[in-house]
Amino acid sequence: LQCGEDIPEAPVQTPLDNCGEPVTLEFSETWLPGAGPNDGNLLTRVWVAIDACGNEFSVSQMIEVNDTEAPEFNEPLPEDMTDLDCADDVPPAVTLTVTDNCDGTVDVDFNETILPGDCPNNFTLVRTWSATDFAGNNVTHVQTIVVDDTTAPSFDQALPTDIVGVACGEDVPLSLIHI
């Protein structure tokens, strides 16, 4: 079984004797724990039927609980982004949730790494979410965001377009001087 909560109840056994005599039924369960609630546990059930003459018959059942299925991130997952010009365009990181096949806590860790470029608006941001369930099964999602400013600056006022001929520097109109 994948999960401890999936262990079925022990079936009720009714022993019969060939001579019709009363039969004693003994039942025992032994639980050998693994590393966690869903990781390598072994449940052994034993039924022993004993008749009035001491004849004995036993049956055993072994149930292994070992979760091998990783949790899954719930949709939607953040996608890679490669067309951002400015650092201010980077969206905040989202909080991802997970679903696991077994009951229990799933730890979700988040990490963010910046790989710098040659200016403040030229870098790669790598976001990593990692989810680990009780049995140590792990799933990871990575989002890569590339910021690359390739747009030249511009002016926010009208620029002069006429060529003005003047004899001296003091004759240049102030409206044509841009500092």
C-alpha positions as CSV (number, residue, x, y, z in Angstrom):
1,L,0.0,0.0,0.0
2,Q,1.1,3.6,-0.6
3,C,-0.4,5.1,2.5
4,G,-1.0,4.1,6.1
5,E,-4.6,5.3,6.0
6,D,-5.3,2.8,3.3
7,I,-4.7,-0.2,5.6
8,P,-8.0,-2.2,5.7
9,E,-9.5,-3.4,8.9
10,A,-8.6,-7.0,9.7
11,P,-11.2,-9.3,8.3
12,V,-13.2,-11.4,10.8
13,Q,-12.3,-15.0,10.6
14,T,-14.6,-17.9,11.6
15,P,-12.8,-21.1,12.2
16,L,-14.5,-24.5,11.8
17,D,-13.6,-27.9,13.1
18,N,-14.1,-31.1,11.2
19,C,-15.5,-32.8,14.4
20,G,-17.8,-29.9,15.2
21,E,-15.9,-29.1,18.4
22,P,-15.3,-25.6,19.7
23,V,-12.3,-23.8,18.1
24,T,-10.3,-21.1,19.8
25,L,-9.2,-18.2,17.6
26,E,-6.2,-16.1,18.5
27,F,-5.4,-13.0,16.5
28,S,-2.4,-10.7,16.7
29,E,-0.9,-7.8,14.8
30,T,2.7,-6.7,14.8
31,W,3.6,-3.2,13.4
32,L,7.2,-2.7,12.4
33,P,7.6,1.0,11.8
34,G,9.7,2.4,9.0
35,A,11.4,5.8,8.6
36,G,8.0,7.6,8.6
37,P,4.2,6.9,8.7
38,N,4.2,6.0,5.0
39,D,7.8,4.8,4.5
40,G,8.8,1.2,4.9
41,N,6.2,0.1,7.5
42,L,5.2,-3.5,7.8
43,L,2.0,-4.8,9.4
44,T,1.9,-8.6,10.1
45,R,-1.5,-10.1,11.1
46,V,-1.7,-13.7,12.3
47,W,-4.8,-15.8,12.9
48,V,-4.4,-19.1,14.8
49,A,-7.2,-21.6,15.1
50,I,-6.8,-24.3,17.8
51,D,-9.4,-27.2,18.2
52,A,-10.1,-29.1,21.4
53,C,-7.5,-31.7,20.5
54,G,-4.7,-29.1,20.2
55,N,-4.6,-29.2,16.4
56,E,-3.6,-25.8,15.1
57,F,-3.9,-24.0,11.8
58,S,-2.5,-20.5,11.2
59,V,-2.8,-17.9,8.5
60,S,-0.8,-14.7,8.2
61,Q,-1.2,-11.5,6.2
62,M,1.7,-9.1,5.6
63,I,0.9,-5.5,4.5
64,E,3.8,-3.2,3.5
65,V,3.2,0.5,3.5
66,N,5.7,2.3,1.3
67,D,4.8,5.6,-0.3
68,T,6.7,6.0,-3.5
69,E,4.6,8.7,-5.1
70,A,5.8,12.3,-5.1
71,P,3.4,15.1,-4.3
72,E,2.1,17.3,-7.1
73,F,1.9,21.0,-7.4
74,N,-1.6,22.4,-8.0
75,E,-2.1,24.4,-11.2
76,P,-1.4,26.9,-12.4
77,L,2.3,26.8,-12.2
78,P,4.3,30.0,-13.0
79,E,5.8,29.9,-16.5
80,D,9.2,31.1,-17.7
81,M,9.4,34.7,-18.8
82,T,12.0,35.9,-21.3
83,D,10.7,39.2,-22.7
84,L,11.0,41.6,-19.7
85,D,12.8,44.9,-20.2
86,C,12.9,46.2,-16.6
87,A,13.4,44.8,-13.1
88,D,10.2,46.5,-12.1
89,D,8.3,44.3,-14.6
90,V,9.2,41.1,-12.6
91,P,6.0,39.8,-10.9
92,P,6.1,38.8,-7.2
93,A,6.7,35.1,-6.5
94,V,3.5,33.1,-6.0
95,T,2.8,30.7,-3.2
96,L,2.4,27.2,-4.7
97,T,0.2,24.6,-3.0
98,V,0.5,20.8,-3.3
99,T,-1.6,17.7,-3.2
100,D,-0.2,14.4,-2.0
101,N,-1.6,10.8,-2.3
102,C,-1.2,10.2,1.5
103,D,-2.3,12.1,4.5
104,G,0.4,14.1,6.3
105,T,2.4,17.2,6.1
106,V,4.1,18.2,2.8
107,D,6.9,20.8,3.2
108,V,7.2,23.4,0.4
109,D,10.4,25.3,0.2
110,F,11.1,28.3,-2.0
111,N,14.4,29.7,-3.2
112,E,15.2,32.6,-5.5
113,T,18.6,33.2,-7.1
114,I,19.7,36.2,-9.2
115,L,22.4,35.7,-11.9
116,P,23.5,39.3,-12.5
117,G,24.2,40.7,-15.9
118,D,26.1,43.9,-17.0
119,C,23.6,46.5,-15.7
120,P,20.7,46.7,-13.2
121,N,18.1,45.8,-15.8
122,N,20.0,42.8,-17.3
123,F,19.8,39.6,-15.2
124,T,18.3,36.2,-14.9
125,L,16.1,35.3,-11.9
126,V,15.7,31.6,-11.1
127,R,12.8,30.7,-8.7
128,T,12.7,27.1,-7.4
129,W,9.8,25.5,-5.4
130,S,10.5,22.1,-3.9
131,A,7.8,20.0,-2.1
132,T,8.7,16.9,0.0
133,D,6.1,14.6,1.6
134,F,6.4,12.5,4.8
135,A,8.1,9.6,3.0
136,G,10.7,11.9,1.5
137,N,9.3,11.9,-2.1
138,N,10.1,15.2,-3.8
139,V,8.9,17.3,-6.7
140,T,10.5,20.5,-7.9
141,H,9.2,23.3,-10.2
142,V,11.6,25.9,-11.6
143,Q,10.7,29.3,-13.2
144,T,13.3,31.3,-15.1
145,I,12.8,35.0,-15.6
146,V,15.1,36.9,-18.0
147,V,15.3,40.7,-17.8
148,D,17.1,42.3,-20.7
149,D,16.8,46.1,-21.3
150,T,17.5,46.7,-25.0
151,T,15.4,49.8,-25.4
152,A,17.4,53.1,-25.8
153,P,16.4,56.1,-23.7
154,S,14.3,58.9,-25.2
155,F,13.4,62.5,-24.5
156,D,10.0,63.6,-23.1
157,Q,9.8,67.0,-24.8
158,A,9.9,68.1,-28.4
159,L,13.4,68.2,-29.8
160,P,14.6,71.0,-32.1
161,T,14.6,70.1,-35.7
162,D,15.8,73.3,-37.4
163,I,19.4,74.2,-37.9
164,V,19.9,77.8,-36.7
165,G,22.8,79.8,-38.0
166,V,24.3,82.2,-35.5
167,A,27.5,84.2,-35.4
168,C,28.2,83.9,-31.7
169,G,27.4,81.4,-28.9
170,E,25.5,84.0,-27.0
171,D,23.1,84.3,-29.9
172,V,21.9,80.6,-29.5
173,P,18.3,80.7,-28.3
174,L,17.8,79.1,-24.8
175,S,15.1,76.8,-26.1
176,L,17.7,75.0,-28.2
177,I,20.2,74.4,-25.3
178,H,19.5,70.9,-23.6
179,I,21.5,70.0,-20.6
